[in-house]
Amino acid sequence: MTFGQTCFLVILLPLFYLVPLMYRMCDTFSHERQLERPDYDNPKWDDFLPVLLISPLITLLKYLVRKYTGPVFRSKLEKKYNGEALNLKVYKSTRNFFKIFYYSFITFLGFYVLSDTEFHSFMMFGKGNFMYLKSDWPYNKLPNLYKMYYMIGMSYHLEDTVSHFFHPIQNDFFEMLLHHYITIMLVMGSHMISTWNFGIIVMIQMDICDISVSCIKAFMDFCSPTVVFINYLVMLFSWTYFRIIVFSYELIAAITIRSGYSLSTGKNALTCFVILLVGLLVLNIYWEILFLRMGYRFIVKGEAKDIQNPVEDVKKERKLRTFSIKTTT
């Protein structure tokens, strides 16, 4: 385990303390709102039942994409890789190919849901006012297709978390596990405490960036350097704008500085969300640094390479195993 992954593991372990705390707060909030406004479509745990059906469907779709696009990617990648490294690259390329379509769909759906609100701000390409974000809370008017959007997003992240344990273990195992944990906690918690208005914006900001990220990871080994570099610039701009600038300004600033929420469940709910959002921002900045390093490597050496999980590690591990077998015999 690398030093970086050890750090992510150290960050992750204490955060599990938030699970029972968040559950109690969400459950209390849901019951109180139901007693106070039984006529309102208050959040409840039953809302997540569709996740049990959608998650297996996503697994099936991933399998079908891998089955029917795998041979195409293999024919392209076998010119550069072979053996175990080739199998890993095909697996990663097909997975990211699926993500292109998923993130495109969920981003479009997210903007549609956000457009039906008064707080669809200019920074998110809307005409609303961000100051309306807390209006009528916790009984805000639910936008069209809100629950559909939220449950599909929750299903994807839950499925991705479970499948993460069955992927080939790579250098980013614990950082991605931390990301999955934070995401699920934010999606679940924001729905149950009726802060879905924040949640929609966060989900869009995260998802829209992953479209270009998935494109690069799927095609960088056989596309022309010009196409790869243009995609890289799009990715870097979207990541910096949405995940760093807008995310920091509109959300963390709104919660910590301009917050007007008064939760009967206590201030712990706000504290939990701030911790998780700051954790997400730290991950975004960390990945931004990695992207800048990749861009520098591409400009200087002309290599389009995932420096976080290079397939050369597979070759090195295979050589080390072979060497150890020879020495023991």
C-alpha positions in Angstrom: 0.0 0.0 0.0 1.4 3.4 -1.0 1.7 6.3 1.5 -1.1 8.2 -0.3 -3.6 5.3 0.0 -2.6 4.8 3.7 -3.6 8.5 4.2 -7.0 7.9 2.5 -7.6 4.9 4.6 -6.8 6.9 7.8 -9.3 9.5 6.7 -12.0 7.0 5.8 -12.0 4.9 9.0 -13.1 7.7 11.4 -15.9 8.7 9.0 -17.7 5.5 9.6 -18.7 7.0 12.9 -21.1 9.2 11.0 -23.2 6.2 9.8 -25.2 5.7 13.0 -25.2 9.4 13.7 -26.6 10.2 10.3 -29.2 7.4 10.5 -30.6 8.7 13.8 -30.8 12.2 12.5 -32.4 11.2 9.3 -34.9 9.0 11.0 -35.8 11.6 13.6 -36.2 14.3 10.9 -38.4 12.2 8.8 -40.8 11.3 11.6 -41.0 14.9 12.8 -41.8 16.3 9.4 -44.4 13.6 8.9 -46.2 14.6 12.1 -45.9 18.3 11.3 -47.0 18.2 7.7 -48.7 14.9 6.8 -50.0 16.4 3.6 -46.5 17.0 2.2 -44.4 14.4 0.4 -42.0 14.0 3.2 -38.8 11.9 2.8 -38.9 8.4 4.1 -36.8 5.3 3.9 -39.2 3.6 1.6 -38.2 6.1 -1.1 -35.0 4.1 -1.6 -36.8 0.8 -2.5 -36.4 1.4 -6.2 -32.7 1.4 -5.7 -33.0 -2.4 -5.1 -34.3 -2.8 -8.6 -32.3 -0.2 -10.5 -28.9 -1.3 -9.1 -29.0 -4.8 -10.6 -30.2 -3.3 -13.9 -27.1 -1.1 -14.0 -25.0 -4.2 -13.3 -26.7 -5.9 -16.3 -26.1 -2.9 -18.5 -22.4 -2.8 -17.6 -22.1 -6.4 -18.4 -23.8 -6.0 -21.8 -21.6 -3.1 -22.7 -18.5 -5.0 -21.7 -19.6 -8.1 -23.7 -20.4 -6.3 -26.9 -17.7 -3.6 -26.9 -14.9 -5.6 -25.4 -13.8 -7.2 -28.7 -13.7 -3.8 -30.4 -11.5 -2.3 -27.7 -9.4 -5.4 -27.6 -8.6 -5.1 -31.3 -7.5 -1.5 -30.8 -5.5 -2.0 -27.6 -3.7 -5.3 -28.5 -1.4 -3.2 -30.7 0.0 -1.6 -27.6 -0.6 -4.1 -24.8 -0.6 -7.8 -24.2 -1.4 -10.4 -21.6 -2.7 -9.3 -18.2 -2.1 -5.7 -19.0 -4.3 -6.0 -22.1 -7.1 -7.6 -20.2 -7.0 -4.8 -17.6 -7.0 -2.1 -20.2 -10.0 -3.6 -22.0 -11.8 -3.9 -18.7 -11.2 -0.3 -17.9 -12.0 1.0 -21.4 -15.4 -0.8 -21.5 -16.2 0.4 -18.1 -15.5 4.0 -18.9 -17.3 3.6 -22.2 -20.5 2.8 -20.2 -19.8 5.8 -17.9 -19.8 8.2 -20.9 -23.5 7.3 -21.6 -24.5 7.1 -18.0 -23.0 10.5 -17.0 -24.4 12.1 -20.1 -27.9 10.9 -19.3 -27.8 11.7 -15.6 -26.3 15.1 -16.2 -29.1 16.0 -18.8 -31.7 14.7 -16.3 -30.1 16.7 -13.5 -30.2 19.9 -15.4 -33.9 19.2 -16.3 -34.8 18.8 -12.7 -32.8 21.8 -11.6 -34.5 24.0 -14.3 -37.8 23.4 -12.5 -36.5 25.3 -9.4 -36.1 29.0 -8.5 -32.4 28.5 -7.4 -31.0 27.4 -10.8 -28.3 30.0 -10.7 -26.3 31.8 -13.3 -23.2 29.9 -12.3 -25.0 26.7 -13.2 -26.3 28.2 -16.5 -29.7 29.1 -15.2 -31.8 32.2 -14.7 -32.8 31.7 -11.1 -31.3 33.1 -7.9 -29.2 31.0 -5.6 -30.6 32.9 -2.6 -33.9 31.1 -3.1 -32.1 27.8 -2.1 -33.4 27.9 1.4 -36.9 29.3 0.7 -39.7 27.3 2.3 -37.3 24.7 3.7 -38.0 22.0 4.6 -41.2 22.0 2.6 -39.8 23.2 -0.7 -41.7 22.5 -3.9 -40.4 19.3 -5.3 -39.3 19.7 -9.0 -40.4 17.4 -11.7 -38.7 14.0 -11.8 -36.8 14.8 -8.6 -37.2 11.3 -7.0 -36.4 9.5 -10.3 -33.2 11.5 -10.6 -32.1 11.0 -7.0 -32.9 7.2 -7.0 -31.1 6.6 -10.2 -28.1 8.5 -8.9 -28.2 6.6 -5.6 -28.5 3.3 -7.5 -25.5 3.9 -9.6 -23.3 4.9 -6.7 -24.4 2.0 -4.6 -23.8 -0.5 -7.5 -20.4 1.1 -8.2 -19.5 0.8 -4.5 -20.3 -2.9 -4.3 -18.6 -3.7 -7.6 -15.6 -1.7 -6.5 -14.7 -4.7 -4.2 -14.8 -7.0 -7.2 -12.6 -4.9 -9.5 -8.9 -5.6 -10.0 -7.3 -3.9 -6.9 -5.3 -0.9 -8.1 -3.4 2.1 -6.6 -6.6 4.1 -6.1 -8.6 1.5 -4.1 -9.0 3.4 -0.9 -9.4 6.9 -2.4 -12.2 5.6 -4.5 -13.7 3.8 -1.5 -13.6 7.1 0.4 -15.3 8.8 -2.6 -18.0 6.2 -2.8 -18.7 6.4 0.9 -18.9 10.2 1.0 -21.2 10.2 -2.1 -23.6 7.7 -0.7 -23.8 9.5 2.6 -24.4 12.8 0.9 -27.1 11.5 -1.4 -28.9 9.5 1.3 -28.6 12.2 3.9 -29.6 15.1 1.6 -32.8 13.3 0.6 -33.8 12.3 4.2 -33.2 15.8 5.7 -34.8 17.5 2.7 -31.6 19.3 1.6 -32.1 17.8 -1.8 -31.8 21.4 -3.2 -28.1 21.3 -2.3 -27.9 17.7 -3.4 -29.1 18.2 -6.9 -26.4 20.9 -7.5 -23.6 18.7 -6.0 -24.6 15.7 -8.1 -24.7 17.7 -11.4 -21.3 19.3 -10.6 -19.7 15.9 -10.0 -21.4 14.1 -12.9 -20.8 16.6 -15.7 -17.0 16.4 -15.2 -17.0 12.7 -15.4 -18.2 12.7 -19.0 -14.9 14.0 -20.3 -12.9 12.0 -17.7 -14.5 8.8 -19.0 -13.9 9.8 -22.6 -10.2 10.2 -21.9 -9.9 6.9 -20.0 -11.8 5.0 -22.6 -10.0 6.2 -25.8 -6.7 7.8 -24.9 -4.6 4.8 -26.0 -5.7 4.8 -29.6 -7.0 8.3 -30.4 -4.9 10.9 -32.0 -2.8 13.1 -29.6 -4.8 16.2 -30.8 -8.1 14.7 -29.9 -6.8 13.5 -26.5 -5.4 16.9 -25.7 -8.6 18.8 -26.7 -10.6 16.3 -24.5 -8.1 16.9 -21.7 -8.6 20.7 -21.9 -12.4 20.3 -21.7 -12.0 17.9 -18.8 -9.6 20.3 -16.9 -11.9 23.3 -17.5 -15.1 21.5 -16.4 -13.3 20.0 -13.4 -11.8 23.3 -12.2 -15.1 25.3 -12.9 -17.7 22.9 -11.5 -15.8 20.8 -8.9 -13.5 23.5 -7.5 -14.9 27.0 -8.1 -18.7 26.6 -8.2 -18.7 23.8 -5.7 -16.7 25.8 -3.2 -18.6 29.0 -3.7 -22.2 28.0 -4.0 -22.3 25.0 -1.6 -19.6 25.1 1.1 -19.9 28.9 1.5 -23.7 28.7 1.5 -23.7 26.1 4.3 -20.9 27.4 6.5 -21.3 31.2 6.0 -24.8 32.0 4.8 -26.7 29.1 6.4 -30.1 29.8 7.7 -31.2 26.3 8.5 -32.5 25.5 12.0 -32.7 21.7 12.4 -34.7 20.3 15.3 -32.4 17.3 15.1 -29.6 19.6 16.2 -26.5 21.1 14.7 -24.9 17.8 14.2 -26.6 17.3 10.9 -25.0 20.5 9.5 -21.6 19.5 10.9 -21.8 16.0 9.2 -22.6 17.6 5.8 -19.8 20.1 6.1 -17.3 17.3 7.0 -18.5 15.3 4.0 -18.5 18.2 1.6 -15.0 19.3 2.7 -13.8 15.7 2.2 -15.2 15.8 -1.3 -13.5 19.1 -2.0 -10.2 17.6 -0.8 -10.6 14.7 -3.2 -11.4 17.1 -6.1 -8.3 19.1 -5.4 -6.2 16.0 -5.2 -7.5 14.7 -8.5 -7.0 18.2 -10.1 -3.3 18.0 -9.1 -3.1 14.5 -10.7 -4.7 15.8 -13.9 -2.2 18.7 -14.1 0.7 16.2 -13.7 -0.8 14.1 -16.5 -1.1 17.1 -18.7 2.5 18.1 -18.0 3.7 14.6 -18.8 1.7 14.7 -22.1 3.2 18.0 -23.2 6.7 17.1 -22.2 6.9 13.4 -23.2 3.9 13.1 -25.5 2.5 10.3 -23.3 -1.2 10.0 -22.6 -1.0 7.9 -19.5 -3.0 7.3 -16.3 -0.2 8.0 -13.8 -2.5 6.8 -10.9 -3.0 3.3 -12.3 -0.4 2.7 -15.0 -0.6 -0.8 -16.6 3.1 -1.0 -16.3 2.5 -1.9 -12.6 0.9 -5.1 -13.9 4.0 -6.0 -15.9 6.2 -5.2 -12.9 4.2 -7.3 -10.6 4.3 -10.2 -13.1 8.1 -9.9 -13.4 8.5 -9.8 -9.6 6.3 -12.9 -9.2 8.3 -14.7 -11.9 11.6 -13.7 -10.3 10.5 -14.9 -6.9 9.4 -18.3 -8.3 12.8 -18.7 -10.0 14.7 -17.8 -6.8 12.7 -20.2 -4.7 13.2 -23.0 -7.1 
